[in-house]
Amino acid sequence: MRLLDWISTRAVSLGREVSDAGSAAVYVRQLLRGNRIPIETFADPAPGAGGPLPPVLLLHGYLATRGSLHLLERRLTERGHMVLTYRIGPLNVGGIRQSAGLIARKVEALVTQTPVKKVNIVGHSMGGLVGLYFVKCLGGRDRVNKLVLLGSPLGGTWSAVLGLVTAPLGRASMELLPSSPLLRELRERPMPPSVDAVTVAGDRDFFAPDGRSRLEGVRHVTVPASHSGLLVDPGVAAAIDAILRQPPPGDVA
């Protein structure tokens, strides 16, 4: 029986490894689309319990491009969400503060020039930290309805050591390390009560493990995915859609 149990366990593990390798390959193909991917034609805003849902602003992570968000953007669009993405440098190597400042200006321009008053933010990896900095430090509390941190290393990640060669171009790799003062500041600052924040982690995420993707006092969801799978797995897109449609805790449905 022990042999059969081992074979069964190894078969499941191998299946997950194959799936994760496939997700990584799809992610790389999308990443290589770069920042010049065509803008999706979005549908009418998705209906929520209290009326149309705010537009969804997707933020990509470190060393990524708008192309990395393409599949998630398309799947949320197909579910009725109005989805926006912005280019954060040729590759996102700038600091979290710098990127959050860019997003703050983009959102203010959106609010000024359109009827939109608030957005939902879904940030992958470092993109989630950028969204969190915007909300906690740059007035985003007045512009953000929901904030979803998707595989964001709130406790830092040692994998950022591999990106230290980019340090002359920006502070991102330094700020993602577990010893980062900026990450400590982000964890310690209170979450504005007006923003409904949710952290989402993949159970096979090597870059941002479940334990390092949590934020005290914030709802947490774990999904069956790797770091790249969080952007390309259709099941994760469905989970994000459900989060965006959920009324904030305490609201009467």
C-alpha positions in Angstrom: 0.0 0.0 0.0 2.8 2.4 0.7 4.2 1.9 -2.8 0.7 2.6 -4.3 0.3 5.6 -2.1 3.7 6.9 -3.2 2.9 6.3 -6.9 -0.5 8.1 -6.5 1.1 11.0 -4.7 3.9 11.3 -7.2 1.4 11.1 -10.1 -0.5 14.0 -8.6 2.7 16.0 -8.0 3.9 15.3 -11.6 0.6 16.4 -13.0 0.9 19.7 -11.1 4.5 20.2 -12.3 3.4 19.7 -15.9 0.5 22.1 -15.4 2.8 24.7 -13.8 5.3 24.3 -16.6 2.5 24.8 -19.1 1.3 27.9 -17.2 4.8 29.3 -17.2 5.1 28.8 -21.0 1.8 30.5 -21.6 2.8 33.4 -19.3 6.1 33.9 -21.2 4.3 34.0 -24.5 2.0 36.7 -23.2 4.8 38.6 -21.6 6.6 38.8 -24.9 3.6 40.6 -26.4 5.2 43.6 -24.7 3.4 46.9 -23.9 1.9 47.4 -27.4 -0.8 44.8 -27.1 -4.1 46.0 -28.6 -6.7 47.5 -26.2 -9.6 45.1 -25.7 -13.1 46.3 -26.7 -14.8 46.1 -23.3 -18.4 45.4 -22.6 -20.8 47.5 -20.5 -19.8 47.6 -16.8 -20.6 44.4 -15.0 -23.7 44.7 -12.8 -23.1 44.5 -9.0 -25.4 44.4 -6.0 -25.5 48.2 -5.9 -25.3 49.0 -9.6 -22.6 48.8 -12.2 -19.2 47.8 -10.9 -16.2 50.2 -11.1 -13.7 49.6 -13.9 -10.9 47.1 -13.2 -7.4 48.5 -13.3 -4.8 45.6 -13.8 -1.3 46.3 -12.7 1.6 44.0 -13.8 4.5 43.0 -11.7 8.3 43.3 -11.7 10.1 42.7 -15.0 6.7 42.3 -16.7 4.7 44.1 -19.4 1.1 44.8 -20.2 1.2 41.7 -22.4 1.6 39.5 -19.2 -2.0 40.6 -18.2 -3.5 39.8 -21.6 -5.3 36.6 -20.8 -6.6 37.8 -17.4 -7.7 41.1 -19.1 -9.6 39.1 -21.8 -11.3 36.8 -19.3 -12.5 39.6 -17.1 -13.7 41.5 -20.1 -15.7 38.4 -21.2 -17.3 38.4 -17.8 -18.5 41.9 -18.3 -15.9 44.0 -16.6 -14.5 47.2 -18.0 -10.7 46.6 -17.8 -7.9 49.0 -18.1 -4.1 48.5 -18.1 -1.2 50.9 -18.1 2.4 50.7 -19.2 4.7 50.8 -16.1 8.0 51.4 -17.9 9.4 49.2 -20.7 9.9 46.5 -18.0 8.7 47.3 -14.5 12.0 47.8 -12.6 11.2 51.2 -11.0 10.6 51.5 -7.3 7.2 50.9 -5.8 6.8 54.5 -4.8 7.6 55.7 -8.3 5.2 53.3 -9.9 2.4 54.2 -7.4 2.9 57.8 -8.3 2.4 57.0 -12.0 -0.8 55.1 -11.2 -2.1 57.9 -9.0 -1.7 60.4 -11.9 -3.4 58.0 -14.3 -6.3 57.4 -12.0 -6.7 61.1 -11.3 -6.8 61.8 -15.1 -9.4 59.1 -15.5 -11.6 60.5 -12.8 -11.2 64.1 -14.1 -11.9 63.2 -17.8 -14.7 60.6 -17.4 -17.7 59.9 -15.3 -15.7 57.2 -13.4 -15.2 58.1 -9.7 -13.6 54.9 -8.4 -11.8 51.9 -9.7 -11.1 48.3 -8.6 -7.4 47.4 -8.7 -6.1 43.9 -9.3 -2.3 43.9 -9.0 -0.1 40.9 -9.7 3.1 40.4 -7.7 4.7 43.8 -7.3 1.7 45.4 -9.0 -0.3 44.6 -5.9 2.3 46.4 -3.7 2.1 49.4 -6.1 -1.7 49.4 -5.6 -1.4 49.1 -1.9 1.1 52.0 -1.7 -1.3 54.1 -3.8 -4.2 53.3 -1.4 -2.3 53.7 1.8 0.1 56.6 1.0 -1.1 58.5 -2.1 -4.8 59.2 -1.5 -6.0 56.1 -3.3 -8.4 55.5 -0.4 -10.7 58.0 -2.1 -10.3 56.4 -5.6 -10.3 52.7 -5.0 -13.3 50.5 -4.2 -11.6 47.1 -4.1 -7.9 46.2 -4.0 -6.9 42.6 -4.9 -3.3 41.7 -4.3 -2.6 38.7 -6.5 0.5 36.8 -5.5 2.0 39.9 -3.9 5.1 39.3 -1.6 4.0 41.4 1.3 6.6 39.7 3.4 9.2 40.1 0.7 10.8 37.4 -1.5 14.4 36.2 -1.7 13.9 35.6 -5.4 14.4 39.4 -5.8 18.1 38.7 -5.2 18.2 37.4 -8.8 17.1 40.8 -10.0 19.7 42.9 -8.2 21.5 43.4 -11.5 18.7 45.7 -12.4 19.2 47.9 -9.3 21.1 50.6 -11.3 17.9 51.1 -13.3 15.4 51.2 -10.4 14.8 50.2 -6.8 12.3 47.4 -7.4 14.6 44.5 -6.6 15.8 46.1 -3.4 12.3 46.9 -2.2 11.1 43.3 -2.8 13.6 41.8 -0.4 12.3 40.5 3.0 14.4 43.1 4.8 12.9 46.0 2.8 11.9 49.0 5.0 9.3 49.9 2.4 7.5 46.6 2.8 7.6 46.9 6.5 6.0 50.4 6.2 3.3 49.0 3.9 2.4 46.2 6.4 2.3 48.5 9.4 0.3 51.4 7.9 -3.4 50.9 8.6 -5.7 49.9 5.7 -8.3 52.6 5.0 -11.7 51.3 6.0 -13.2 52.6 2.8 -11.2 50.1 0.7 -12.1 46.4 0.6 -8.8 44.6 0.2 -8.3 40.9 -0.5 -5.0 39.0 -0.8 -4.8 36.0 -3.1 -2.0 33.4 -3.1 -1.3 30.4 -5.2 -0.7 27.2 -3.3 2.3 26.4 -5.6 3.7 30.0 -5.8 7.5 29.8 -5.3 8.0 33.6 -5.7 5.3 34.7 -3.3 4.4 31.8 -1.0 1.1 31.8 0.8 2.6 32.8 4.2 4.4 35.8 2.7 1.3 37.0 0.7 -0.9 37.8 3.7 -1.7 41.1 5.3 -3.0 41.3 8.9 -6.7 42.2 9.1 -7.2 41.6 5.3 -9.3 38.7 3.8 -7.2 36.0 2.2 -7.9 33.5 -0.5 -5.7 30.6 -1.6 -6.1 29.2 -5.1 -4.5 26.1 -6.8 -1.9 27.9 -9.0 1.7 28.9 -9.5 2.9 32.5 -9.7 2.5 32.6 -13.4 -0.7 30.6 -13.2 -2.3 33.4 -11.3 -2.5 35.3 -14.5 -3.2 32.5 -17.1 -5.4 30.0 -15.2 -9.1 30.5 -16.1 -10.1 29.3 -12.6 -8.2 32.2 -11.0 -10.0 34.6 -13.3 -13.3 33.2 -12.1 -12.2 33.6 -8.5 -11.2 37.2 -9.1 -14.5 37.9 -10.8 -16.3 36.5 -7.7 -14.2 38.7 -5.4 -15.0 41.8 -7.4 -18.7 41.1 -7.3 -18.8 40.4 -3.6 -20.3 43.2 -1.4 -17.8 44.5 1.2 -17.9 42.7 4.6 -20.7 44.3 6.7 -22.7 45.4 3.7 -26.2 44.1 3.4 -26.6 42.1 0.1 
